[in-house]
């Protein structure tokens, strides 16, 4: 499952503009390739008259805001006496425009040869950006018109999590030959400016009579600074059989979360919780 909404601050400063180095991470990259007769946008290599690959839209999270960056190459060929440019429009989750669109410099040609121009647009940042609309435009005697456009939304991809230890495991709900068959996962649920990681899967105890175990989540910033921890309910084994607890756990949200450390813990005879195994995942792509 991919959750696509507004994004989140990853800075460690208490407020936007706080002193100290920025913490940033790219959470999604798309490859826009826009083509039309005489005009194209993509990478810098043409084959059969079109770019071989797309350019890049990187969604960067920095200082509490999302900063999309569009890079690539604008191609003009067989288009004597015309001009072209790239337009990028920033939109929220309802597709409302957040600010005036930005444009690459207008490039005009006076012959039919192949011309190419670098594009680098990254002038706007906002915590409400959900998607960008990239448009390839041409200008002829009749004015500006659209050659092709495409919308690119932020996708925070899920991370797989599997931890196997002696008698205690985390993975999917299936269990065979003493271990989970598949992975559990962290879903990066994004809501407004908050990140709310959701852990899904199964906690398994096997051949561990009398033992108790739990999942404990540690929430970290981009730099790995500890923010908070939240522990799920414990699972105790009354015998040496296989025992399963279905995990669907999302107890904490913050505008600084960038990583989650999934910890398997067992309870000692004195009641303390001891680390048995761990796996750390990041919202970074």
C-alpha positions as CSV (number, residue, x, y, z in Angstrom):
1,X,0.0,0.0,0.0
2,X,1.3,3.5,-0.9
3,X,0.0,6.4,1.1
4,X,0.0,9.7,-0.8
5,X,-0.7,12.9,1.1
6,X,0.9,16.0,2.5
7,X,4.4,15.6,3.9
8,X,6.3,16.4,6.9
9,X,9.2,18.1,8.5
10,X,12.4,16.2,9.1
11,X,14.4,19.0,10.6
12,X,15.6,18.6,14.2
13,X,15.2,22.3,14.9
14,X,12.2,23.3,17.0
15,X,10.9,25.7,14.3
16,X,11.4,26.5,10.7
17,X,14.6,28.6,10.4
18,X,16.1,27.3,13.6
19,X,19.9,27.4,13.8
20,X,21.9,24.3,12.9
21,X,22.4,22.3,9.7
22,X,19.4,21.3,7.7
23,X,18.3,17.6,7.7
24,X,17.0,16.6,4.3
25,X,16.0,13.4,2.5
26,X,14.7,12.5,-0.9
27,X,11.6,10.4,-0.4
28,X,10.5,9.9,-4.0
29,X,11.9,10.3,-7.5
30,X,9.8,10.3,-10.7
31,X,11.1,10.3,-14.3
32,X,9.1,12.7,-16.5
33,X,9.3,12.1,-20.3
34,X,7.3,14.5,-22.4
35,X,7.3,14.2,-26.2
36,X,5.8,15.9,-29.2
37,X,6.5,16.8,-32.7
38,X,9.6,19.1,-32.6
39,X,9.7,19.4,-28.8
40,X,10.7,16.9,-26.1
41,X,11.7,16.8,-22.4
42,X,13.7,14.0,-20.8
43,X,17.3,13.0,-20.5
44,X,20.1,14.2,-22.7
45,X,20.1,11.3,-25.2
46,X,17.9,11.0,-28.2
47,X,17.1,7.8,-30.1
48,X,14.6,7.7,-33.0
49,X,13.9,11.3,-32.3
50,X,12.9,11.0,-28.6
51,X,14.7,11.0,-25.3
52,X,15.8,7.5,-24.2
53,X,14.8,8.2,-20.6
54,X,12.9,10.7,-18.6
55,X,14.3,13.6,-16.6
56,X,14.0,13.6,-12.8
57,X,11.5,15.0,-10.3
58,X,12.9,14.6,-6.8
59,X,10.7,15.3,-3.8
60,X,13.1,16.5,-1.1
61,X,12.1,17.1,2.5
62,X,14.1,19.9,4.1
63,X,13.5,22.3,7.0
64,X,9.9,21.3,7.4
65,X,8.9,21.7,3.8
66,X,8.8,19.7,0.6
67,X,11.0,21.0,-2.2
68,X,10.4,19.3,-5.6
69,X,13.3,19.6,-8.0
70,X,12.9,19.1,-11.7
71,X,16.0,18.4,-13.8
72,X,16.4,17.2,-17.4
73,X,17.0,18.4,-21.0
74,X,14.6,20.4,-23.2
75,X,15.0,19.3,-26.9
76,X,13.9,21.5,-29.9
77,X,14.3,20.1,-33.4
78,X,12.8,20.8,-36.8
79,X,11.0,23.8,-35.3
80,X,12.5,26.9,-37.0
81,X,11.1,30.2,-35.6
82,X,9.5,28.8,-32.5
83,X,10.3,28.7,-28.7
84,X,9.8,26.2,-25.9
85,X,9.9,26.0,-22.1
86,X,9.0,23.8,-19.2
87,X,6.3,24.8,-16.7
88,X,5.9,23.3,-13.2
89,X,2.8,23.8,-11.1
90,X,2.8,23.0,-7.4
91,X,-0.5,21.5,-6.0
92,X,-1.9,20.2,-2.7
93,X,-3.8,16.9,-2.2
94,X,-6.9,18.5,-3.7
95,X,-5.0,19.6,-6.7
96,X,-5.4,23.2,-5.8
97,X,-2.4,25.4,-7.0
98,X,-0.3,26.6,-4.1
99,X,1.6,29.4,-5.9
100,X,2.3,30.8,-9.3
101,X,3.8,28.2,-11.6
102,X,7.5,28.4,-12.3
103,X,9.0,28.2,-15.8
104,X,12.4,27.3,-17.2
105,X,14.0,30.0,-19.4
106,X,12.3,30.4,-22.8
107,X,14.5,29.0,-25.5
108,X,14.0,30.0,-29.2
109,X,15.5,28.7,-32.4
110,X,15.9,30.1,-35.8
111,X,16.8,26.9,-37.8
112,X,15.7,23.3,-38.0
113,X,18.7,21.8,-36.3
114,X,18.6,19.9,-33.0
115,X,19.0,22.1,-29.9
116,X,19.1,21.0,-26.3
117,X,19.0,23.0,-23.1
118,X,19.4,22.0,-19.4
119,X,16.4,22.5,-17.1
120,X,16.7,22.8,-13.3
121,X,13.6,24.1,-11.4
122,X,13.6,24.0,-7.6
123,X,12.5,27.5,-6.4
124,X,9.5,26.7,-4.3
125,X,9.0,24.7,-1.0
126,X,5.9,24.2,1.1
127,X,4.6,21.6,3.6
128,X,1.3,21.2,1.6
129,X,2.8,20.1,-1.7
130,X,1.3,16.7,-2.7
131,X,2.1,16.7,-6.4
132,X,3.5,18.7,-9.3
133,X,2.2,19.1,-12.8
134,X,5.0,19.3,-15.4
135,X,4.1,20.8,-18.8
136,X,6.1,21.1,-22.0
137,X,5.1,24.2,-23.8
138,X,5.8,25.6,-27.3
139,X,5.4,29.2,-28.6
140,X,4.5,29.9,-32.2
141,X,3.0,32.9,-33.9
142,X,-0.4,32.0,-32.3
143,X,1.1,32.1,-28.7
144,X,1.9,29.5,-26.0
145,X,0.3,26.1,-26.2
146,X,0.8,22.7,-24.4
147,X,2.8,19.9,-26.1
148,X,2.3,17.4,-23.3
149,X,1.9,17.4,-19.5
150,X,1.9,14.9,-16.7
151,X,1.3,15.0,-13.0
152,X,3.7,13.4,-10.5
153,X,2.6,12.7,-6.9
154,X,4.6,11.9,-3.8
155,X,4.7,8.1,-3.1
156,X,6.3,7.0,0.2
157,X,7.1,3.4,-0.5
158,X,6.6,0.7,2.2
159,X,9.6,-1.0,3.8
160,X,9.8,-4.7,4.4
161,X,10.7,-5.9,7.9
162,X,11.8,-9.3,9.0
163,X,13.6,-10.2,12.2
164,X,14.4,-13.8,13.2
165,X,15.9,-14.7,16.5
166,X,16.0,-17.9,18.7
167,X,12.4,-18.5,19.7
168,X,11.1,-15.0,18.7
169,X,10.5,-13.6,15.3
170,X,8.7,-10.8,13.4
171,X,7.5,-11.2,9.8
172,X,4.3,-12.0,8.1
173,X,1.5,-14.1,9.7
174,X,2.7,-17.4,8.1
175,X,5.1,-19.7,10.0
176,X,7.0,-22.7,8.7
177,X,10.2,-24.5,9.6
178,X,10.6,-22.4,12.8
179,X,10.4,-18.9,11.2
180,X,8.0,-16.6,9.4
181,X,7.8,-17.3,5.7
182,X,7.6,-13.6,4.6
183,X,8.1,-10.1,5.8
184,X,6.1,-7.7,7.8
185,X,6.2,-4.0,6.7
186,X,6.3,-0.4,7.7
187,X,3.8,1.8,5.9
188,X,4.7,5.5,5.9
189,X,1.4,7.1,6.5
190,X,1.6,10.8,5.9
191,X,-1.0,13.2,7.2
192,X,-0.6,17.0,7.0
193,X,2.8,17.7,8.3
194,X,3.0,14.6,10.4
195,X,4.5,11.1,9.6
196,X,2.7,8.2,11.3
197,X,4.6,4.9,10.6
198,X,2.4,1.9,10.7
199,X,3.9,-1.6,11.5
200,X,2.0,-4.6,10.1
201,X,2.8,-8.2,10.5
202,X,3.1,-11.0,13.1
203,X,5.0,-11.5,16.3
204,X,5.9,-15.2,16.7
205,X,7.0,-17.2,19.8
206,X,8.0,-20.8,19.2
207,X,9.4,-23.4,21.5
208,X,9.6,-20.7,24.2
209,X,7.5,-21.8,27.1
210,X,7.1,-19.1,29.8
211,X,8.7,-16.4,27.6
212,X,7.2,-13.0,27.0
213,X,8.0,-10.8,24.0
214,X,6.9,-7.5,22.4
215,X,7.6,-5.1,19.6
216,X,9.0,-1.7,20.6
217,X,9.3,1.1,18.0
218,X,12.0,3.7,18.3
219,X,11.4,6.9,16.3
220,X,14.4,8.7,14.8
221,X,15.2,11.9,12.8
222,X,17.1,11.9,9.5
223,X,20.3,12.1,11.4
224,X,19.3,9.2,13.7
225,X,18.5,11.3,16.8
226,X,16.1,9.5,19.1
227,X,12.7,11.1,19.4
228,X,10.4,8.7,21.2
229,X,9.5,5.0,21.7
230,X,6.2,3.1,21.8
231,X,5.8,-0.5,22.8
232,X,3.0,-2.8,21.7
233,X,1.3,-5.3,24.1
234,X,3.3,-8.3,25.1
235,X,2.8,-11.9,23.9
236,X,3.5,-14.7,26.4
237,X,3.9,-18.4,25.5
238,X,2.2,-20.8,28.0
239,X,3.9,-23.8,26.3
240,X,6.5,-24.7,23.7
241,X,4.0,-24.5,20.8
242,X,3.8,-21.7,18.2
243,X,2.0,-18.6,19.3
244,X,1.2,-15.6,17.2
245,X,0.2,-12.0,17.8
246,X,-1.2,-10.1,14.8
247,X,0.6,-6.6,14.7
248,X,-1.2,-3.5,13.4
249,X,0.6,-0.8,15.4
250,X,0.7,2.9,14.7
251,X,0.8,4.7,18.1
252,X,2.8,7.8,17.4
253,X,3.1,10.6,14.9
254,X,5.6,13.5,14.6
255,X,6.7,16.1,12.1
256,X,10.3,15.0,12.6
257,X,10.1,11.2,12.1
258,X,12.4,10.0,9.2
259,X,13.4,6.5,10.5
260,X,11.9,3.8,12.6
261,X,13.9,1.1,14.5
262,X,11.8,-2.0,15.0
263,X,12.9,-3.8,18.1
264,X,12.1,-7.3,19.3
265,X,12.3,-7.5,23.1
266,X,12.0,-10.3,25.6
267,X,11.2,-9.9,29.3
268,X,13.8,-10.9,31.9
269,X,13.0,-12.6,35.2
270,X,13.3,-9.2,36.9
271,X,10.6,-7.7,34.6
272,X,13.0,-5.7,32.5
273,X,12.8,-5.7,28.7
274,X,15.9,-6.9,26.8
275,X,16.7,-6.4,23.1
276,X,16.6,-9.6,21.1
277,X,16.8,-8.3,17.5
278,X,16.3,-5.1,15.5
279,X,15.8,-3.6,12.1
280,X,15.9,0.1,11.1
281,X,14.0,1.4,8.1
282,X,13.9,4.9,6.6
283,X,11.3,7.0,4.7
284,X,14.1,7.8,2.3
285,X,13.6,6.0,-1.0
